[in-house]
Amino acid sequence: MDQRQVELTAWVTRAFEQLGLDLAPDWRLTPVSGDASFRRYFRVHSHNLTWVAVDAPPATEDSHQFVAIARAWAPLNIHVPRIHACDLTQGFMLQSDLGDTLYLDVLDAQSADALYAKALVSLTHIQQCVTLGRGVELPRYDAKMLMFEVGLFREWFVEQLLGLKLDATEEALLDQLFSALTDSALAQPQVCVHRDFHSRNLMVSRESTPGVIDFQGAVIGPITYDLVSLLRDCYIDWPSHKVYEWMARFGQVLVREGLMEVYDDELFRSWFDLMGMQRHLKAVGIFSRLKLRDGKPNYLIDVPRTLGYIQQVLESYPEFDEQAQWLRRRVIPAMVASGQFDADAIRRWLQR
C-alpha cells in the first residue's frame, strides 16, 4: 500500500468507531477504480456488507462541494451516495456503496429506452435543485467558463497533441465557432447542471432511479447540457433519429415540470446540437490533456467518436461550413499522420 492508502485505512477504522459500528477482524480495503481525476475509490468489506472509501487528495481535489451537493440532492429522490463520514482536511470520505454496474455495462438497443427514461426522471430532479442551502451556492456556467472549456480543444488537442500551428484565419474560425456556442448556451433557460451526466457516472440500481455519482462539478447552466451529455455520450453512440426522439420527449417533459415555458423543436434542437458541440470540444481537449499531462492515454480511444459528433453537427449547420471544411482538411489528416488513433475508428467516425 502507498502512504495515502495506509492513512485512509487508519481513518476508516476511526470513522467506524465514531459511527458506533464494528469492523470485522478480517475486514479489508480493496481498490474499486480511479477516474479521470486524482480521486481513488476503495471498497470496505466487513460482516458481508460493503461501503466505499474515497481518497481525494486535498492538494488536487476539493470535496467540499461534493459533500454539500450529496446532502442537498439526497432528499430530492436523486439516488446519490450517502456520506457516512468525511474528513475534508485529509481528503477522505466513507460513502454508501452503489454497486459496480455502470449504465455503460448494460446499455443496448433493448435496454436503452427504459434506462434512459429513469435517468431523465432523475435529471428533472437535478435541474430543479438550483440552491444547496446552508449558504452554499453553485457556480454559474458563465461565458468565461464556457470559453475556457472549448479552449482546451485548441490548446491540448490541436496544438499540443497534433502539433498543428494555426494561422490567423484558422484562429479566427475557431474563435467564431466558440463564440457562437457560448452565445447559444447562455440563451438557454438556466438550471442545475450535473456536468458529467453520462453512462459512466450512472449506476444500475435496484432502486427506481439510477445511482448518480461524480457530481462535484455541478453548476447553474444551460438546460440541454446534461441531456446531450447523456444522449450523445462520448463512450456509446446511438442512431441520430433515436437521439432526437429521446431529446424531443424530454423537451416536452421540461414544459410539464415547469422548467421551460414552451417546447419549440427547432430551437431546442439547435440548443441541443450546439451545446453538444461545446461539450465535445471540451472533452476532446480533456482526453488529450489526460494523455499528455497525466499519463492516461486510454482516453484517446474515445476521441474519434467524440470528434465525429462535432463533425456531424458542423456539417448540419450552414453557418459552420468553413469550420467543417477545416476539420476535414487539417485536423483529420493530422490525426491519421500522428499514428495515435485507431485507423478503423477514424474511418468509421470521421472519413464518411
Secondary structure, DSSP 8 states (H G I E B T S, - for coil): --HHHHHHHHHHHHHHHHTT----TT-EEEEEEE-SSS-EEEEEEETTEEEEEEE--TTT---HHHHHHHHHHGGGT-B---EEEEETTTTEEEEE---S-BHHHH--TTTHHHHHHHHHHHHHHHHT----STT----B--HHHHHHHHHHIIIIIIIIIS-----HHHHHHHHHHHHHHHHHHHHS-EEEE-S--STTSEE--SSSS-EE---TT-EEEETTHHHHHHHT-SS----HHHHHHHHHHHHHHHHHTTSSS---HHHHHHHHHHHHHHHHHHHHHHHHHHHHTT--GGGGGGHHHHHHHHHHHHTT-GGGHHHHHHIIIIIHHHHHHHT-S-HHHHHHHT--
